[in-house]
């Protein structure tokens, strides 16, 4: 049997994490983006390895300030579980980078996040993502197979 979905918590997490994440990411607002993470956040990916806390947040600041290139992110959720002040979510993301006079660049990834409620607010405590699964690059087909969040 599968655990029942808690759509009430999902709505709160969407408001406290995913909507502000999309807004901050798209606007390159590193302060708002970093505020969505716990102080001891653990971030893992193949490009930068493991980053924790202030090291991760400082890297975000530098990355967001380095370029003013437009980009837009959205999410397609696969699994969402909550137990008290802890949440675990998996899903896909799509980043679109508009290219003037050319076809947009589109990137796909798969993520796992561990969420923790801190002072009444959901925060990302751990974030891991990849751009391929089982040696296969992720695509629009993978993204569409899950439940896309309507965040706009």
Beta strands, then each sheet from edge to edge (+ up, - down):
strand 1: 37-45
strand 2: 49-52
strand 3: 72-83
strand 4: 86-97
strand 5: 105-118
strand 6: 121-130
strand 7: 132-133
strand 8: 136-137
strand 9: 147-148
sheet 1: 2+ 1- 6- 5+ 4- 3+ 9-
sheet 2: 7+ 8-
end
